[in-house]
Amino acid sequence: MAHDMCKRAVFLGARKCPQYIVDSSAIPQIEPGQVLAKIRLATICGSDVHTLQGKRIEETPSVLGHEGVAEIVQDERRNHGNLGPGDRITFSVMDSCGECERCTQGLTQKCAKLFKYGHSSIHRRTGLNGCYASHIILHEGTRIVKLPDSVTDKMAAPVNCALATMVNAVGSIEHKRAPQSTVLIQGAGLLGIYACALLHDAGFGQIYCTDPKANRLKMVPLFGGIPIPSGKESEVLQDGAVDAVIEVCGVGAAINLGMLLLKPGGTYILAGLVHPDSCLNVTAEDIIRKCLTIKGIHNYSHQHLDEAVAFLARTANKYPYEQLVGPAFSLNQFESAVQESIQGRFWRVALDPTFTE
C-alpha cells in the first residue's frame, strides 16, 4: 500500500548549524508486524531539551520525540486485538523482543535488543522513529494501547513517558500505603505532579511536594499534594518522619536531605537523576544504619503503560490534566516550541503536526 509523504523535524546535532531541518520524506512500504500511524499531538520531554542543548548525546541525524498521541493508518501486525485504522493510540517508548532474560523478568525497558522511539538515527529501521513528525512506524514489540474517548489528546500525549514512569515508581512503594503514611516528592515538574495524583488517588496520607519554582508549586494542591518551597522542608517535616521519598528533581544535592527525613526502614525512589552529573555524597553507613531501601526507576514495562491509561481515564474529571500542557506549535514552529519549553512556563509544550500555516 503506497502512502503520501511524511513531514518531520530532523535533528542534526547540538553543535551543527542549523541544529535541525524540517523536511519531507517518502513513507516506506509497511512490513508485516509494523503499524503506520499519524501523529495527532506530541509533547516535548525534558530529555529532548537536554539533547537539543548538547547535555545529552543521541544518534544523529534523528527525529526526536517519544511522547505522543497517534492515530492508526495501517496495521500489519498478526494480532490486531481491538485496534484498527482510525483508532487513537498511545504506545510504549521502547520496542522490545519479549524473549530475552530481561523481558521475561518484566524489564522490557531493558531488553537486550532494545529500540527506543525518538532516540534513534533516521538510518535505523524505517527512519520514521520519532514523534516530531507527521507519521511514525511502530514495530511488533511495541505495546500499543487504545485511548478512550474521555481522554483528550492534550491529556494523553505525555502518558507514555512521564505518567507510565510514575506508575512504575509509585507501584514500588505500594507497601507503604496507609492513611497515616507520609511521602515526600522532590520536584514539581510533570513527573512530580503525576506522582501527587497517583499517591493521592491511591489513598496515601500526607503527600508533600517540593520545588524551588513557585509557579510549579501552585499546581501541586490541584493534584492532591501539599507544596513546600525548596529549602523549607525541615520547617515542615521532622527528621525521620517520612515513609518514602520520590526523587524526580534531578539534583543530587537533594538526596542527603531526603535520607535525613526518611524513617528507619524507609524507601527512596530515584527517578530523576538520569544524567552524568549525578554523583551522590552519601555513605553506606547512612543507608545501613537506617535500614533504607533505595531503588532506581527508569522508564517502565508494558503493564505500567496499561495502568497509566486506565488511571488517566478513571481520573479524567478529578485532576486538571489539560492545564499541564501549553499551546501547540506546528512543526514549522519547532524552534519556538523548544524555546517555550526551555522557559518552563508549562509542564509540557505541544507540537501538532496537523497544523498548517
C-alpha positions in Angstrom: 0.0 0.0 0.0 1.5 3.3 -1.1 1.3 6.3 1.2 1.9 10.1 1.0 5.0 11.9 2.2 5.9 12.4 5.8 6.8 15.8 7.2 9.4 15.7 10.0 11.8 17.8 12.1 15.3 16.2 11.7 17.8 16.9 14.5 21.3 17.2 13.0 23.2 17.8 16.2 23.6 20.3 19.0 26.8 21.7 17.6 25.6 21.7 14.0 24.4 24.8 12.2 21.5 24.5 11.7 20.7 22.2 14.6 17.7 20.8 12.7 15.8 21.0 9.5 12.1 20.4 8.7 11.8 18.3 5.6 9.7 15.7 3.8 10.4 12.0 3.1 8.5 9.2 1.4 6.7 6.9 3.8 8.1 3.4 3.2 6.2 0.2 2.5 4.7 -1.1 5.7 6.1 -4.6 6.5 4.4 -7.4 8.4 4.4 -6.7 12.2 4.5 -2.9 11.7 1.9 -0.2 12.3 1.8 3.1 10.4 0.3 5.9 12.5 -0.1 9.6 12.1 0.9 11.8 15.0 -2.0 13.9 16.3 -0.1 15.6 19.1 3.4 15.3 20.6 4.9 16.9 23.7 8.4 17.9 24.3 10.0 15.9 27.1 12.8 17.5 29.2 15.2 14.8 27.9 14.8 16.1 24.4 15.5 19.6 25.5 18.8 18.3 27.0 19.6 16.6 23.8 19.0 19.8 21.8 21.2 21.7 24.2 24.0 19.2 23.9 23.7 18.0 27.5 22.6 14.5 26.3 24.1 12.7 23.4 21.8 10.8 20.9 22.3 9.3 17.5 22.1 11.8 14.6 20.5 12.6 12.3 17.3 11.7 14.1 13.7 12.5 14.6 13.3 13.2 18.3 10.2 12.9 20.3 8.8 10.0 22.2 5.7 11.4 23.9 2.7 11.5 21.6 -0.8 10.5 20.7 -1.2 8.8 17.3 -4.0 7.5 15.0 -3.6 4.2 13.2 -3.4 4.4 9.4 -2.4 0.8 8.6 -1.9 -2.2 10.9 0.1 -5.2 9.7 0.5 -7.0 13.0 -0.5 -10.6 13.2 -2.7 -9.9 16.3 -4.7 -6.6 15.9 -6.6 -7.1 19.2 -9.3 -4.4 19.4 -7.4 -1.9 17.3 -7.9 -0.8 13.7 -7.5 2.2 11.4 -8.8 5.4 12.8 -8.2 4.4 16.5 -6.4 6.9 18.7 -3.5 5.3 20.5 -0.5 5.7 22.8 2.5 3.4 22.6 5.5 2.3 24.7 8.6 4.4 24.1 10.5 1.2 23.6 10.3 -1.7 21.3 11.4 -5.0 22.9 11.8 -8.6 21.8 9.8 -10.2 24.6 12.0 -13.2 24.7 15.4 -12.3 26.3 16.0 -12.8 30.0 15.3 -9.2 30.8 12.0 -9.2 29.0 10.9 -12.4 30.6 11.7 -11.0 34.0 9.4 -8.0 33.4 12.2 -5.5 32.5 11.0 -4.9 28.9 12.5 -1.4 29.1 16.0 -3.0 29.4 15.5 -5.5 26.6 18.8 -6.9 25.2 17.6 -5.8 21.7 16.0 -2.6 22.8 14.9 0.1 20.3 13.7 3.4 21.6 11.5 5.8 19.7 12.7 9.3 19.5 16.3 8.3 20.3 17.5 6.6 17.1 19.0 7.6 13.8 16.8 8.0 10.8 19.1 5.4 9.2 17.9 2.8 11.6 14.8 0.7 10.8 12.3 2.7 8.8 13.6 6.1 9.7 10.2 7.2 11.0 11.2 6.7 14.6 10.1 9.8 16.4 7.0 11.9 17.3 8.2 15.2 15.9 6.8 14.2 12.5 3.5 13.7 10.8 3.8 9.9 10.9 5.6 7.2 12.9 6.1 3.5 12.2 5.7 1.2 15.3 7.1 -2.3 15.5 5.9 -5.6 16.7 7.4 -5.5 20.1 5.8 -2.2 21.0 2.9 -2.0 23.4 0.0 -0.2 21.7 -3.0 1.0 23.9 -6.2 2.4 22.6 -7.3 5.7 24.2 -10.8 6.1 25.4 -12.9 9.0 24.2 -12.8 10.5 27.7 -9.1 11.1 27.4 -8.2 14.0 25.1 -5.1 14.3 23.0 -3.8 17.0 25.3 -4.3 14.9 28.4 -2.8 11.8 26.8 0.3 13.0 24.9 2.7 12.6 27.9 1.2 9.4 29.2 3.7 7.1 27.5 6.7 8.7 29.2 6.0 10.7 32.4 2.8 9.1 33.7 3.8 5.5 32.9 7.2 6.0 34.6 5.4 7.4 37.7 3.0 4.4 37.8 6.2 2.3 38.0 7.7 4.5 40.7 4.5 4.7 42.9 4.0 0.9 42.5 7.4 0.4 44.1 6.2 2.0 47.4 2.7 0.4 47.4 3.7 -1.4 50.6 3.9 2.0 52.3 0.3 3.0 51.5 -1.7 3.9 54.6 -3.9 6.8 55.7 -1.2 7.9 58.1 1.7 7.5 55.7 3.9 10.5 54.6 5.6 10.7 51.2 7.9 13.5 50.0 8.2 14.2 46.3 11.3 16.1 45.3 10.4 18.1 42.2 7.2 19.5 40.9 7.8 19.0 37.2 5.5 16.8 35.3 6.8 13.6 37.0 6.2 15.1 40.4 2.7 16.4 39.6 1.7 13.0 38.3 3.2 11.4 41.4 1.0 13.6 43.5 -2.1 12.5 41.7 -1.2 8.8 41.8 -0.4 8.8 45.5 -3.5 10.9 46.3 -5.8 8.7 44.4 -4.3 5.6 45.9 -5.0 6.7 49.5 -1.6 7.7 50.8 -1.8 10.0 53.8 0.3 13.2 53.6 1.8 13.9 50.2 4.4 16.7 50.2 6.0 18.1 47.0 9.0 20.4 47.0 10.4 22.6 44.2 12.3 25.9 44.0 9.9 27.3 41.4 6.8 28.9 42.9 4.8 28.7 39.7 5.3 24.9 39.7 4.1 24.6 43.3 0.8 26.3 42.5 -0.3 23.2 40.6 0.5 20.8 43.5 -2.7 21.2 45.5 -4.8 20.6 42.4 -3.3 17.1 42.1 -3.6 16.2 45.8 -0.3 17.3 47.2 1.0 19.8 49.8 3.5 22.3 48.4 6.8 23.1 50.2 9.3 25.6 48.7 12.8 24.0 48.4 14.8 24.8 51.5 11.8 24.8 53.8 11.4 21.0 54.1 12.9 20.8 57.6 10.5 23.6 58.8 7.5 21.4 57.8 8.8 17.9 58.3 10.7 16.4 61.2 13.8 14.3 60.7 12.8 10.6 60.4 9.1 11.4 59.7 8.8 10.4 56.1 7.9 6.8 54.9 9.1 7.3 51.3 10.8 9.8 49.2 10.4 10.0 45.4 13.2 12.0 43.7 12.2 13.5 40.3 14.2 16.8 40.6 17.4 15.6 39.0 19.5 17.3 41.7 22.0 15.1 43.5 22.3 17.5 46.4 18.7 16.8 47.4 19.4 13.2 48.4 21.1 14.0 51.7 18.1 15.9 53.0 15.8 13.1 51.7 17.7 10.5 53.6 17.6 12.6 56.7 13.9 12.9 56.6 13.3 9.2 55.9 12.1 7.0 58.8 14.2 3.9 59.6 13.0 1.3 57.1 12.0 4.0 54.6 12.2 3.7 50.9 13.9 6.1 48.5 12.9 6.1 44.8 15.4 7.7 42.4 13.9 8.6 39.0 15.1 12.0 38.0 18.9 11.7 38.2 19.3 10.4 34.7 22.3 12.4 33.7 26.1 12.3 34.1 26.2 15.0 36.8 24.6 12.7 39.4 27.3 11.9 41.9 25.9 11.5 45.4 27.6 12.4 48.7 26.2 9.6 50.9 27.9 6.8 52.8 26.9 3.2 53.1 26.6 3.8 56.8 23.8 6.3 56.2 21.9 3.6 54.4 22.7 0.7 56.6 22.0 2.3 60.0 18.5 3.4 58.9 17.8 0.1 57.1 16.8 2.1 54.0 15.8 0.7 50.6 17.0 2.7 47.6 15.6 1.8 44.2 16.2 3.3 40.8 13.3 3.6 38.3 14.0 4.1 34.6 11.1 4.1 32.2 8.5 1.3 32.6 7.3 -2.1 31.4 4.2 -2.7 29.3 1.9 -3.3 32.2 2.7 0.2 33.6 1.5 1.8 30.3 -1.8 -0.1 30.5 -2.2 1.1 34.1 -1.3 4.7 33.2 -4.0 4.8 30.5 -6.6 3.3 32.8 -5.7 5.7 35.6 -6.0 8.7 33.2 -9.4 7.6 32.0 -10.7 7.0 35.5 -9.4 10.3 36.9 -10.0 12.5 33.8 -12.5 14.6 35.7 -10.7 14.5 39.0 -7.5 16.3 38.1 -6.9 19.2 35.6 -4.5 17.4 33.3 -5.0 19.7 30.4 -3.6 22.6 32.4 -0.2 20.9 32.3 0.2 21.3 28.6 0.6 24.7 26.9 -0.5 25.8 23.5 0.5 23.7 20.5 3.0 24.7 17.8 3.3 23.4 14.2 6.4 21.6 13.0 7.5 24.7 11.2 7.5 26.5 14.6 9.7 23.9 16.1 12.3 26.4 17.3 9.6 28.5 19.0 8.3 25.4 20.7 11.7 24.4 22.0 12.3 27.9 23.4 8.9 27.9 25.1 9.8 24.6 26.6 13.1 25.9 27.9 11.4 28.9 29.5 9.4 26.4 31.7 6.1 28.2 31.8 4.3 25.0 31.2 5.0 21.4 32.3 4.9 20.4 28.6 4.8 22.2 25.3 3.0 20.6 22.4 3.7 20.1 18.7 0.7 19.5 16.4 1.9 18.1 13.0 -1.5 18.6 11.6 -1.2 22.4 11.9 -0.6 24.2 8.6 0.5 27.8 8.1 
